[in-house]
Amino acid sequence: MTGQRVSVGILGTASVARFLCGQKFEHLQLAAVASRSIEKAHRFADEGSIPKRYGAYDDLLADPEIDAVYIPLPQHLHCEYTLKAARAGKHVLVEKPAAVSSRELELMKAACEASNVLFMEGFMYRFKRVHNRAKEIVDEGTIGKLRYMTFAWSHNIANRGHDGFRLEKNLGGGCLRDLGVYGVDWIRFITDSEPRLLNAVLHRRNDGLDVFAHATYDAGGVVATMIAGYSTDANYYLLSGEKGSIYSPVSLSGRVLPNVLTIHLLGHDKHYVEKFPAENAYVRELEYFAQCIKEQFRPFLDAENSLKNLQLIEQIESSADPI
């Protein structure tokens, strides 16, 4: 479909999907939105100037004019609607975490392959220039051979009475799948390796919900630490090499804000900061997905990448020491 714009439908009116409202796209058009409430669908569509609106997800999937779907539903619904979308011949962009389990992911991967549709996981942070620049600095050797890295991402929400699916274990909630999946993906992204778990600790509430995780890996000779939590407030990453380091407050949220990297070079006592303007990475992500469809190439955030991330998360669950 080279030359045509991809017609995209959105399943659900989640807050992350609102970052797409009113945006200009080169390779796609937002053609439809579906909600379990037709009133919500109308409000979202009016806000985003989206022509079609449906009161049921299945009705959107039945629309023959829709080429692809974006699925920002709670994660316990990702597998069900990815399977339905694939069977309907729609390409799938599903929000992270792609699935609740690696078994679900395998089913989703097989369904998309059987229907010859693309599958991509929505890791918006991979489309922020600040994080790609951090990897570029590491790959250029500016800070020397990478020896140690740590990644911390948390939301202090564990004591809230209710926070949607995030605090509901039976809905796939918990800090590992919500936040830890960023950490393991980041380690794999920066080191171009498949990390080997050295040790892990995991704290669960009385209801079994994981609210804090700490894991250390051997990532291709790099000691890599991942921290994820619902009971802490630490958000940063540090990349430490033989010649210097890179530090940044983690900016993984969808808020369109400026970002910075602080680089320190040893031996020269040199400190400098690289600044990055605010950008809507959700738009860049969706444009890339549409390009993959138009030009028929496999996204780098494919099902195999998702599967490896989920397997690392499940390994923490099965082997971590309780605290």
N, C-alpha and C positions, 0 to 999 in steps of 0.2 A: 504493500500500500504506500510505496514511496510517493511523496508529493502531496498526499492527503493528510489531513489532520485526524488524529485518533480521537474517537468519540468515547469519553470516559464517564462512567456512572459512579456515584458514591453511595456505598451502603452504610447508612447511618449518618447522624448529625453530630458526631462527637466533636469536642472542642478542637482537637488537632486538625480536623477537616476544615475548620473555619479559617485557617491560615491560607486556604486556597481561594476563599471567597473574594470576588472582585479583582482577581489578578489577571494579568495578560499572559497568554501562552502562545508560543510559536508552533509547537508540534501537536497540540491537542486542543480540544474544547471540552469544557465541563457541560455535559449534555443532559444529565439527569441526577436526581438524588432520591433516595428512598429512606423512609423511616417507618417504624411501627405506628407512628402517629402522623396522619396526613397533614395535620395542622403544623407539626414541627417541620415536615418536609416543605410545606409552602413557605414558612418563615425563612428557612435556610435557603431555599431556592430564590426567594425574593432578594435576600441579602447578597447572594452570589451571582445574581442574574443568570440562573440556570433554568432553561426552558421547560424541562420535564420534571415532574415530581410524582412520587408514588407512595402509597400508604402501606406497602408491603415489599420486603426485599425481593421476594420471588417474582413480583410483577416487573421490577426493573430488570432482573436477569432474563426475563422472557422477551424483553424488547430487542428485536433483531437489529436495530440501528446502533446499539451499544457495542463497541469493540472490546472494551476493557473495563474492569472495576477496581476501585480503590476501597479497601475494607479496613476502616478504622474502628471496628466493633470491639467490644471486650474480648480478650483472648480465648475464652472458652467457646466462642462462636467462630473463631477463625477457620478451624478445620471444616465445620459444616458448610460454611458459605464459600470457602475455596473449592470444595468438591462440587457444590452446586454450580458455581461460576464456570468451572472447567467443563462440566458436562453441558453447559449452555454455550460453550465455545468462546468464553470471554477470557482474555488475558487478565492475570491477577497481580495486583500490588497490595500486599497485606501488611498492616502495621506490625511492628515488633511487639512482643515476641511472636514469631510467625505461628507458633502452636504452643500448646500446653505441654506436649511431650514429643520425644523423638519418634514415637510410634505414629502419632498424628501426622507429623511432618512427612514421614515416609508415605503415608496414604495420600497426602496433598501433592507430593512430588510425583507419585505414580499417576494420579488423576490428570495433572497438567500435561505430563508427557504423553499420556494416552490420547488426550484431546488436541495435542500439538499446539498448546497455548503457553505463553511465557509465565513464569512465576518469579516474583521479586519480593523481598522483604523490605519494609519501610524503615531503614535506619537513616533517618534524616540527618544525623550528625555527620555522616560520611560525605555529605554534600556541602558542609561548611568549609570555607576556604582556610580558616584558622587551623583546623585539625589536619587538613591535607598539607598545609605548610609545615606543621610540626613534623610530619613524616618525611617531607622533603628535606628538611634540615638534618634529620637523622641519616637519611640515605646519602646525602652529600658528604657526610663525614665531618660536618662542622663541629660537632661535640665529641668526635672520636668514636671509638667502638662503644656501642651501647652496652652497659653493664647491669643497670638496675632501672626499673620503672615501677611506678605505682599509680593506680587509678582509683579514685574515690568518688562515688556518686550516691547521694542520699536525699531522702525527704523525711523530715521528722513528723510522721503522721501516725505512728503506731498506737498512740493513745486516743486517737479520734474515735468517736463512737461508730462512725460509718464514713467510708471514703470510696463507695462504689466497689467494683470488683477487686481493687488492689488489696483490700483487707478481708477478702472472702476467699478462704482456701479452696472451697468447692467450685469457685469460678476461675481458678487458675491464678489467684492472687499470690502475693508474697514478693519480697524484695529481690529474690534471685531472678525470677523471670521478668520482673518489671525493670530492675536496675542492673542486676548482675550480668544480664545478657550484654549490656553495653561494655562492661569491663572485659569479658572474655573476647568479645569481638574486637575491642581496641587493642588488646594484647596481640591477637592474631594479625591484625592490620599493621601495626607498627613493626612487628618482628618478622613478618612473612614466615611464620612458623606454626606448627601445631603443638601447643603447650602441653607439658607433662606435669600433672598435679603433684606437688611435693607435700603440702599439708593444707588443711582447711578447718575452720571452726564455723559453727552455725548456731545461732540463737533462735529458738522458736517460742512463741507464746503458748499458753496452755491449750489453745485451740489448734495448735499445730502450724500456725502461720509463721513462716520464716520472716524475721524482722531485722536480722543482721547477719552478714556473711563476710568472712575474710578468707582469702585463698592465695596461696603462693605457688608459682609455677616456675619450671625451667622452660623458658621460651627460646629455644635455639641458643642456649648459653647465656641468655639474659635472665636475671632473677626478676620475676614480674609478680607484683602484688595487686590483687583486686579487692576493693572494699565496697560493699553495697549495704544500705541500711534504711530502715524506716524508724530507727530510734536514735539516729545521729544526724549531724548537720555538717558533713565534710564533703566538699565538692571541688576537686582539683585533680590535675595529673602532673607528674614529675617524670622526666626522662633524663637519666643521668649517664653520661659517657665518660670516657677517659680524659677528654679535653674540656668538658663543660656540661651544662645542663639546660633543660628547657622546662619552664614551669608555666602553667596556665590554670586559672579558675575554670573548672569544667563548665562549658556552655552547651548543654545538650537539650535544653528546653527549646520549645518552638518560638519563644519570644524573640522578636526581631531587635537584637541589641548589638552594640559594638563588641568586639572580642580582642583579646591581647595575648601575646606570647612574650614571656620574659626569658631572655637567653643570657646565660653567664658563661664566659670562656675563662678557663683556668690559665694561669701563667701570665695573663695580660691584665688580670683583675678588671676585665671588661664586662660591663652590664649593658645590654640594650634591649629595647622593647619594640616589637613589631605590632602595629595596630591594624585591625581589620574592620571595615565599615559594617554596619548592620545589613543583614541580608535575610531573605526569606528562603531558607534551605528546602522547605517543603515544595516550593515552586521548582527549584532546580532538580529535586528528586523526581517529581512527576514529569518534568520535561525529559529527563534522561530515560525514564520508563517508556515514554511515548516514542522516543528515538529508537529504543531497542525493538519495539514493535514494528515501526516503519522500516527499519533497516535490517530486521531479522537477525539480531545478534543477542547472545545470552547475557543477561545482566550479571555484573560481578557480585551482586547480592542475591545469588540464586538459591535454590532449595538446598544444594549441597553445602553452601556456606551456613545457611540456617541450621541445618542438621548438625554440623560440627559444633556450633555454638550451644545448641540444646544438649548435646551429649556432654559437653563440659559442665553445664549447669546440673545435669542429672548426676554426674560424677561427684560433685560437691555434696549433693543431697545424700548420696548413698555412703560416702566415706568420711564426711566431716565429723570432727569431735564436737559434741554438744557443749554449749556454755550457757 
